Amino acid sequence: MSSIDLLMTEEEKLVRESARAFAVDKVLPLAIKIDRDHYFPTELVPELATMGFLGVAIPSEYGGSELNYVSYSLIIEELARVCASTSVIVSAHNSLALSPIYYFANEEQKSKYLKKMTAGEWIGCFALSEPGTGSDAARQTCTAKKSGDGWVLNGVKNWITNAPVSDVCVLFAMTDTAKGHKGITAFIVDLKKTKGVSIGKLEDKLGICGSPTASIILEDVQLDDSARLGEVGDGFKIAMSTLDGGRIGIAAQSVGIAQGAFDEAINYTGQRKTFDKFLHEHQTIQNYLSDMSTGIEASRLLTYVAARKKDSKQSYTKEAAQAKLFASETAMSVTHRAVQIHGGYGYVKDFKVERFMRDAKITEIYEGTSEIQRIVIASQLVKEYLN
């Protein structure tokens, strides 16, 4: 039993059990194919929607499951425990696409997008990163210029999770360069229907291979003002708020990856013998297992605290960054140890741990690198203690 069980409600435990059963029964059989073939599991989308996993925290009036963020983090963890690609497909759709539309859209926009997205008819993505900006999100070069009653967008968005399979994109563009980050505005773009939008080449990635990543190219894209999300100039605020919630999802994904690798490693120590002893009888391996388990439990609790604070409508920027930072670095450490425990077997694709290690690396990079998380945490600490 995990220590988090002592803090969870009965409903949350049922959500976790349901997510775990779905992950094992439906996702696990496809996990190797998803990774090996860079395969987007289209057949899982309707089933994910039926389970309520494509609109976890969205109210039922918009087709959502109306669950809390603790439940959301548990679902992502359980999916990542067997297939990190599936977990990030779900995470990006929920945290990065649905969430800003629900929180910042007007009623007409909510009616247009949310039900189709929670039903899995439309997949969503989030386009903030650009080829030359990376972590410096305030330096947007993609522009949106006023044209009559609408806008004309030009530029390139890079590293966009789910872009090749998405119908809906929450996209950010500079509408007033003189205002810096206060000159950024958010838009909802129908990727498959809007003239001038194209998808760049599919990136050949180290891990998370079943979640397709590509650039979005905008060439004289004309949008009505009805496509604007929130007020002009509120884009950066919308993006940062969205990323706070998204970091909880990445923390949960990191916990799931680490737990999956740990499960494989500890089971292997009871099967493999060296020097006439099972691996778990060697003190070095015992030290590995102890550190791995402790890191996972600490990561899970940090993720729980961030999710619970979001649910209780408290400020959670610092907690989300702490959870994402610690859990992602733990995932890398745990998966590295899992491969080491397996020795040469850990380096071949007949064993799952090499996939877990490849999948873990991106958690230290997307939705804010570890370096950015430390900046966010420090800025929050300064506000908390010194202002």
N, C-alpha and C positions, 0 to 999 in steps of 0.2 A: 504494500500500500504506500502510495506517495503521501508526503506530509500535506499536500494541497487538499487531500480528501477531507481533512479535518475542517477546512474552511469553506468547502463547497456546499451548495444547497442540494437537495434531492433532485430537483429539476436539472441542475447542471450535471450531476452525476449520470442522469439518464441520457442527456445530450451526448456526453462523452462515450457512453456505452454504445449508443446508436451510431455515432461517428466511427468508433473503433470497428464495429461489426461491418459497416459499409466499406471501410478502408480495406479490411481483410478480405471480404467476400467479392467486392467489385473492382477495387483499385489494384490490389496486390497482384492479381493474375496478369495485369497489363503492364506492370512496372518495368519489367525488363525491356519489353517492346518499346515503351514510351522513351526510355533512355537510349537504347541501342539505335532505334530508327528515327530519333528526333520526332516522335510521333505525337501529334496533338490528339488526345482521346475524345474525339467527337461523340462517340457513343455514350460517354459518361455524362455529358452535359445535361440531357433530359433527366437522368437519374439523380444528378446533383441537385437539379431544380426541384424534383419531386421530394427529395429529402429536406428541402428548405435551405440548402447550403449556398444558394446563389442570391440570397437576400436575407442573411442571418439577422441583422439588427434593424431591418426595415419594417415599419408597421404593416400590419395585415391588410390595411386599406389599399396598400400599393403592392400587395401580393407577397409581402415579406413574412418571415417567421416570427418577428417581433421578440427575438431573444436578446439577451444582454451580451456585453462584450466579453465577459468571462466565458460564456458559452461559445462565442465566436473563436476565441483563442484556443479553446479545447478542440473544436472541430479542425482548425488548421493544424494543431499539433498532431492529432491522430492521422490526418491525411499525410503529413510530412513523415510520419514514422514509417510509412511504407513506400511513399512516392512523393518526393519534394516537388517534382514538376506539377503534379495535380494540386498540391497545396498552394503553390504560388499562382496557378491559374485562378483558383478560387479566391485567394487573398487579394490579388490585384483587382479582380472584378468587384469584390465587396468593398475593400478599404479605399481604393484609389478612384474607382469610377462611380459606384453607387453612392458612396458616402457623401462626396461633395455635391452631387445632384440632389440628394435628399436634404442636406443641410442648407444649401445656398440657392437652389433653384426656386423659381416661382411656381405657382400651382399648375399652370399650363405645361411647363417643362416637366414637372413631376408626373403629370398624367400621361405625357407623351412617352417618357422613357422608362419609368421605374417598373411598371408591371411587365413589360416585355423583357426587361433585364432580370427581374427576379424569377421569371418563368423560363429563363435560359434561351429565349428566342433571340435576344441580342446579347453579345458579350461586350464588355467595356474595358477601356484602357485609360491611361493617364500619361499625358505628354508634357513634361517639364524640361527634362534634360536636353541639351543640345551638343553638337560636336565640339564646340569650343568653350563651353561653360562648365560642364561637369558639376562639381559641388557648389560652384558660385552661381546659384540659381537666379540671383538678382540681375545678372548680366545677360538678359535675354536678347538675342539678335533676331529671333522670329518676330515679325512686325504685323500689326493689325492697324490699317489706316482707314479712317472714316471715308465712306463713299456714299453720298446721298443719305439714305436711311439705314445703311448697312455698313459692312466692313470688307476690306480686301486684305487677305492674309498671305504672307510670303515668308518662307524660311524652311528650316529642317529641324526636326526633332529626332533625337538619337536614343538608342537603347530602350525602346518602348516595348515593355512586356505585353504580350497578347496582341500586338498591333496587326499581324497578318490575319488574325481570326476575328478581330473586333469589328463591331458595327458602330459603336459609340465611343467617342474619345473626349475626355475633358482635357482641353488644350490651353496652354498659356502663351500669350504673345504681348510684346511691348506696344502699348498704344500711345505712350508719351515718354520718349527717351530722356527728356529734361528732368523728369521726376524720379529717375532711378527705379527702385523696387516699387515705389508707389505709382509707377506708370505702367504696371503690368495688369492685364485684364484676362479673365478666364472665359472660354467659349466651349460650347458643346457642339462637336462636329460629327455629323453622320458620315463616317469614313467611306462607306460603300456607295453612297448616293451623291456625294458632293463633287462637282466638277473641279479639277485642278488638284485633287488629293491623290497621291500615289504612295505605295509602300515600297521601301527600298529592299535590298537583298536581305535574306534571312541570315542572321548571324550564326556562325558555327562556334558554339560555346563549349566551355570546359564542362559545365554541369547544367542542371535544370534544363535538360535538352528537349523535353516535351512541351515546355512553355516557350512558344516562338517569340523571338525578339528581333525587331527590325526598326529602321528609321521611318519616319513619316515625312513626306515631302509635300510642301504647300507651294503651289505656283498660281498666283493670282486667284486665290480661292475667295469667292464672293459669298458672304454670309449675311443674312438678315440680322437686324439687331435682336431679334427673338432668340438667336443662338447665343447671345451673351449670357454668361453665368454670373450672377451677382452684379454689383455696381462697377462701373468703369474705374479702374485703379485698384480694385480689391483683389486682383489675381494672386498677388504674393501672399496676402493674408489667407486666402482660400487654400493655396498650395501648402503653406506651412501647417495650417490646421489639419489638412488631410494627411500630411505626412506624420503628424503626431499619432493619429490613429493607425496609420499604416505600419508604423514601427512596432506596435504591439503585435500585429500580424506576423511580421518578420521575426520578432522574438519568439513567438509561438512556433513558427516554422523551424527556427533554429533548435528549439527544445525537442521538437519531433524528430529532426534529423539526428541529433545527438542520442536521443533515446533509442531510435532504431539501430544505430551503430553499436550502442552499448548492449542492447539485447543480443545482437549477433556475437559480439565479443565475449560476453560472459558465458553464453552457451558453448562457444568454441573452447573456452578454458576447461570445460567439463568433459570435452571429447578428446582433446589432443594431449598427448604425453610427451615430455622430454626428460631425459635423465631419470627414467622410471617414475616420474611424478606427473600428475595432471598439472596443466599450466596454472590453475588456480591455487596450487599448493606452493608455488614459488613466491617468495616475498616480493620480488620486483613486480610481478603481475598483480599481486594483492594490492600493492601501492597504486598501481595504475587504476585498478577497478575502484578503489576507494576515492581517488581524486576525480575520476570520471563521474561516479554516482553523485558525489557532493556538488560538483559543478552543475550537473543537470538539475538537481533539486533546488539549488539556489537560483538558477535561471528560471525555473518554473514558478517559483515564488515571486521573483521580481516581475515576471510577466503577469501573474495573477494580481499583484498590487496595482500595476499600471491599468489593467483592465477594470479592476474594481473601482479605482478612482474615476475612470472615464464614466462608468456606469452611474456613479454617485454625483456626476456633474461637478467634480472638483478639478482643479488644474492638474494635469498629468504629463505635461511636456517633459519635465525632468525624469519622471518615473519611466515614461515610454523610452526615452533615450538611454537610460540606465539598463533597462531590460534588453533593448536591442543590442547595445554594446556588449554587455556581459554574456548574453545568450549566444550571440553570433561567434564571439571569440571562444566560448566554451564548445560550441559545435565543431569548430576547427580543431581544438585541442582533443576533444573526445574522439572524433573520427580519425585523427592522426594516430592516436593510441590504439584504436580498434584495428587499424591496418597493421600496426606494429605487432600487436598481439597475434595476429594471423600469420605474421612472417611473410614468406614468399607467396602464400595463398592469398594474402590480403592485397597483393598487387595484380591479381588476375581477375577477370570479369566473371568467373564462375562463382565468386563470392561477392556479397552485397556491399561489403565495407568500402571497397574502392569507389563505388558510386556515391555512397554517403559522403565520403571525403571530398569528391569533386563537387557535389551539390552544396556542401557546407560553405565553400569559399565565397560564393556570391552574397551570402548573408552579411558579410563584413563590408560589402560594397554598396548594394542597392538600397534605396530609400535612406540615403545618408551613410557615408563611410564611417568607420570607427573613429577616424579623426574628427569628423563633423559631430559625431555624438558627444565626444569629449568637450568640444566647444559649446554645444547646446547645454550640456550638464553644468559646465563651469559658469556660463552666463546666468543660468537659473540659480545657482548657488550664490552668486554675487547679489542678485536681486533679493534672495531670501535672507542673506545674512548681513549685507552691507548697505542696503538701500532702505 
